[in-house]
Amino acid sequence: IERNPNYFIPGLPYVDEVKYFHIPAWPDRGTAILTGQADFTFNGSPDTWTEAKKKPDKFITGNPPGLGLWVFYLNNKQKPFDDVRVRRAIHLAVDKWKMAEVATSVVIPYYVDRWQAAGSSYAMSDDETAKLPGYRKDKTQDVAEAKKLMAAAGYANGFDTTLTTFASAPHSEVIAPSFMAQLKETLNITVSKVNVVERALEGQTLTEANWGIAVPISGRDSRTKDPTLMWVSLLRCGASQNFEKYCNPQVDAILDKLFTETDQAKRKQLASQLSDILDNDVPVWTLGGNSGIPMAAKYVKGIMLEDRFFLWNRFETVWLDK
């Protein structure tokens, strides 16, 4: 990408161009930094990031909280996921804390959050979240309720479905199988066919919605600490990233209010109401957010890797001191 000579802030950007390398494997990204093949990565791997952190004379690292939300899509227009009782059963039965541990072990740090990332203005604390059905660490009550819902929906003995994921080893070989194992163990939901699609086709594949469950690589981004715009793209009827084909006029009405309400206390109440609805209507299975583990060579300046949220893909103030 090249510098815009007519950028709206005089004197910026500092760099003339940025060259991207498409490196699918997280450890390879970190290795590219450690070996001087690249200058910066938003996400290395936990082991390469730790190695860089040990050498502050050569590298800089950060651990800023993200603002996006990572969800696994349930096709609301395809049986049996068109039945909210099935979707809610999955929400209750799958252990989010275990899934967070699995994802953290192979990708980057993940956290359990309720319909928004921990960096959000309206996020609950871990202690508050862990008291809620579907988010509790003790799954005894949740699994029992999930089985009742499955029986009421006519699936007491479970069912077979398909799952689509994308060509990233952590996701297709670790995360998706872990999710499938929990579905089988708790609700006897069997994934009889797994489709692994090239990552470059992720957006197209999700849009076509020829799947029962989809485990994406990309989360739903939020560019601000207020998650309203992210919710609109994910949850509004017919929205651009509403890949699960969810539609709830009550949710749309709350989103409309969030666009006009300026009182922060009232906004927080609206966000809480929205989360309550989603916990029961369950458009998708949600894990939560993550923190980035960016790493760079010491000579990279102006990227702002402090331990706070940052905006991805913004390089106006970056320069190389070399």
C-alpha positions in Angstrom: 0.0 0.0 0.0 1.4 3.4 -1.0 1.4 6.7 0.8 -1.5 9.1 -0.1 0.1 12.4 -1.1 -3.2 14.1 -0.5 -3.8 12.7 3.0 -6.1 14.9 5.1 -3.5 15.5 7.8 -0.5 17.5 6.4 2.8 15.7 6.7 1.3 12.2 7.2 1.7 9.4 6.6 5.4 9.2 7.4 6.2 6.0 5.5 6.2 5.9 1.7 4.8 2.4 1.5 3.9 -0.8 3.5 4.4 -4.3 2.0 2.3 -7.1 3.4 3.4 -10.7 3.5 0.5 -13.2 3.7 1.7 -15.7 6.3 -1.1 -18.0 7.4 0.7 -19.7 10.4 1.1 -17.5 13.5 4.6 -19.0 14.5 5.9 -18.2 11.0 4.8 -14.6 11.5 6.7 -14.3 14.7 9.7 -16.0 13.2 9.8 -13.5 10.4 10.2 -10.8 13.0 12.8 -12.6 15.0 14.9 -13.4 12.0 14.7 -9.9 10.4 12.6 -11.0 7.4 9.8 -8.6 8.4 9.5 -5.5 10.6 6.2 -5.9 12.3 3.3 -8.3 12.9 0.0 -7.6 14.6 0.0 -11.2 15.9 2.9 -13.5 16.3 2.5 -16.7 18.2 2.7 -17.0 22.0 6.2 -18.7 21.9 7.7 -16.2 19.3 6.2 -13.2 21.1 7.6 -14.5 24.5 11.0 -14.8 22.8 10.9 -11.3 21.5 9.8 -9.9 24.9 13.0 -11.4 26.4 15.1 -9.2 24.1 13.9 -5.6 24.6 17.2 -4.3 23.1 16.1 -5.8 19.7 12.3 -6.0 19.8 9.2 -4.3 21.1 6.1 -6.2 22.1 2.6 -5.3 23.3 -0.5 -7.0 24.7 -3.4 -4.7 23.9 -7.0 -5.8 24.4 -9.0 -6.3 21.2 -12.4 -4.8 20.6 -13.9 -7.4 18.3 -16.0 -10.5 19.0 -15.3 -14.0 17.8 -18.3 -16.1 17.0 -19.1 -19.5 15.5 -21.9 -19.2 13.1 -25.1 -21.3 13.4 -27.2 -21.2 10.2 -30.5 -19.8 11.4 -32.2 -20.7 8.1 -31.1 -24.3 8.1 -32.7 -27.1 10.2 -32.2 -27.8 13.0 -30.5 -24.4 13.8 -33.7 -22.6 12.7 -35.0 -23.8 16.1 -33.9 -21.4 18.9 -34.0 -24.2 21.4 -31.2 -26.0 19.6 -29.1 -22.8 19.3 -29.7 -22.0 23.0 -28.8 -25.6 23.9 -25.4 -25.2 22.2 -24.9 -21.9 23.9 -25.5 -23.5 27.3 -23.6 -26.8 26.7 -20.3 -25.9 25.1 -17.8 -24.8 27.7 -16.6 -21.3 26.7 -13.7 -21.3 29.2 -12.3 -24.5 27.8 -12.6 -23.2 24.3 -10.8 -20.1 25.3 -7.9 -22.2 26.7 -7.8 -24.2 23.5 -7.7 -21.1 21.3 -5.2 -19.4 23.5 -2.9 -22.4 23.3 -2.6 -22.3 19.5 -3.4 -18.7 18.4 -3.4 -15.7 20.7 -4.9 -15.0 24.1 -8.7 -15.3 24.1 -11.2 -14.3 26.8 -14.8 -15.2 27.6 -17.0 -12.2 27.1 -20.7 -11.6 26.7 -21.5 -10.5 23.2 -18.7 -8.0 23.2 -15.0 -7.8 23.9 -13.4 -7.1 27.3 -12.2 -3.8 26.0 -15.8 -2.7 25.3 -17.3 0.2 27.2 -20.2 -2.0 28.3 -18.4 -5.3 29.1 -19.0 -7.2 32.3 -16.2 -8.4 34.6 -15.1 -12.0 34.4 -16.6 -12.7 37.8 -20.0 -11.2 36.8 -19.9 -13.1 33.4 -19.0 -16.4 35.1 -22.3 -16.4 37.1 -24.5 -16.5 34.1 -26.1 -19.5 32.4 -24.0 -20.5 29.4 -20.9 -18.8 30.8 -20.6 -20.7 34.1 -17.5 -22.8 34.6 -19.5 -25.5 36.4 -21.5 -26.8 33.4 -23.8 -29.2 35.4 -26.9 -27.1 35.3 -26.3 -25.7 31.9 -25.8 -29.1 30.3 -29.0 -30.5 32.0 -31.0 -27.5 30.7 -29.5 -27.9 27.3 -30.6 -31.6 27.1 -34.1 -30.6 28.0 -34.2 -28.0 25.3 -32.9 -30.5 22.7 -35.6 -33.0 23.8 -38.3 -30.3 23.5 -37.1 -29.5 20.0 -37.3 -33.2 19.0 -33.6 -34.0 19.2 -33.2 -35.9 22.4 -30.8 -38.2 20.7 -28.9 -35.5 18.9 -28.5 -35.1 15.2 -25.9 -35.0 12.4 -24.7 -31.7 10.8 -21.9 -30.2 8.7 -19.2 -27.8 9.8 -17.2 -25.5 7.6 -13.9 -24.0 8.7 -10.9 -22.5 6.9 -7.3 -23.4 6.0 -5.5 -22.4 9.1 -4.0 -25.3 11.1 -5.0 -23.9 14.5 -8.6 -23.5 13.5 -9.1 -26.6 11.3 -6.9 -29.0 13.2 -7.4 -27.9 16.8 -10.2 -25.4 17.5 -12.9 -26.8 15.3 -12.3 -30.4 16.4 -12.4 -29.3 20.1 -15.8 -27.6 19.5 -17.0 -30.7 17.7 -15.9 -32.9 20.5 -17.9 -30.9 23.0 -21.0 -31.0 20.8 -20.8 -34.7 20.7 -20.0 -35.3 24.3 -22.7 -33.0 25.7 -25.6 -33.1 23.2 -24.7 -36.0 20.9 -24.5 -33.6 18.0 -22.3 -35.3 15.4 -20.5 -33.4 12.7 -20.6 -35.9 9.8 -18.8 -33.8 7.3 -16.1 -31.1 7.7 -15.3 -28.7 4.9 -12.0 -27.0 5.1 -12.0 -24.0 2.7 -9.1 -21.8 1.6 -8.9 -18.8 3.8 -9.1 -16.3 0.9 -12.6 -17.6 0.3 -13.8 -17.1 3.9 -16.0 -14.0 3.2 -17.6 -15.6 0.1 -18.2 -18.9 1.9 -19.8 -17.3 4.9 -22.0 -15.2 2.7 -23.2 -18.2 0.6 -24.2 -19.9 3.9 -24.1 -23.5 2.5 -23.2 -24.8 6.0 -24.7 -25.8 9.3 -22.0 -24.5 11.5 -19.1 -22.3 10.5 -15.9 -21.7 12.5 -14.3 -18.6 11.0 -10.8 -17.3 11.4 -11.7 -13.7 11.5 -13.7 -12.2 14.3 -16.2 -9.4 14.0 -14.2 -6.2 14.3 -15.2 -3.1 16.3 -13.3 0.1 15.6 -14.4 1.8 18.8 -14.9 0.8 22.5 -18.6 1.2 21.8 -19.7 -2.1 20.1 -22.9 -0.7 18.5 -21.5 -0.6 14.9 -20.2 -4.1 15.3 -23.6 -5.4 16.6 -25.3 -3.7 13.7 -23.2 -5.5 11.1 -23.5 -8.8 12.9 -27.1 -8.8 14.2 -29.4 -6.5 12.3 -31.8 -8.2 9.9 -30.1 -8.4 6.5 -26.9 -6.8 7.6 -23.6 -7.2 5.7 -21.9 -9.6 8.1 -25.1 -11.3 9.4 -23.9 -14.5 7.9 -26.0 -16.6 10.2 -29.2 -15.1 8.7 -30.5 -14.0 12.1 -33.5 -11.6 12.3 -35.1 -10.2 15.4 -37.1 -7.0 15.2 -36.7 -6.5 19.0 -32.9 -6.5 18.5 -33.2 -4.1 15.6 -35.3 -1.7 17.8 -32.6 -1.6 20.5 -29.9 -1.0 17.9 -32.0 1.9 16.6 -32.1 3.4 20.1 -28.3 3.0 20.5 -27.8 5.1 17.4 -29.6 8.0 19.0 -29.2 7.7 22.8 -26.4 9.9 24.2 -26.8 9.3 27.9 -24.1 6.7 28.8 -26.1 5.2 31.7 -29.1 4.6 29.4 -26.8 3.2 26.7 -25.4 0.7 29.2 -28.9 -0.3 30.1 -29.7 -0.8 26.4 -26.6 -2.9 25.9 -27.5 -5.1 28.9 -31.0 -5.6 27.5 -29.6 -6.6 24.1 -27.2 -9.1 25.8 -30.2 -10.6 27.8 -32.1 -11.1 24.5 -29.2 -12.6 22.7 -28.5 -15.1 25.6 -32.0 -16.4 25.0 -32.4 -16.0 21.3 -28.8 -17.0 20.6 -28.1 -16.1 16.9 -24.5 -17.5 17.1 -22.2 -19.3 19.5 -20.0 -16.6 20.9 -16.7 -17.0 22.7 -15.7 -13.4 23.3 -12.7 -11.3 22.4 -8.9 -11.6 22.5 -5.8 -9.5 23.1 -3.3 -8.9 20.4 0.3 -10.0 20.8 2.0 -7.6 18.3 5.7 -7.7 18.0 8.2 -5.6 16.0 11.8 -4.8 15.5 13.2 -2.1 17.8 13.7 0.3 15.0 9.9 0.4 14.2 8.6 3.7 15.7 5.2 5.2 16.1 3.1 1.9 15.9 1.9 2.4 19.5 2.2 -1.1 21.0 1.2 0.0 24.5 -1.0 -2.4 26.4 -4.3 -0.8 25.3 -6.5 -1.3 22.4 -5.3 -0.2 19.0 -6.7 0.3 15.5 -5.6 -2.4 13.1 -4.0 -1.5 9.8 -3.3 2.1 10.7 0.2 3.3 9.9 0.1 7.1 9.5 2.5 7.8 12.3 4.9 4.9 11.7 8.5 5.3 10.6 11.6 3.1 10.6 14.6 4.4 12.6 17.3 2.6 10.7 
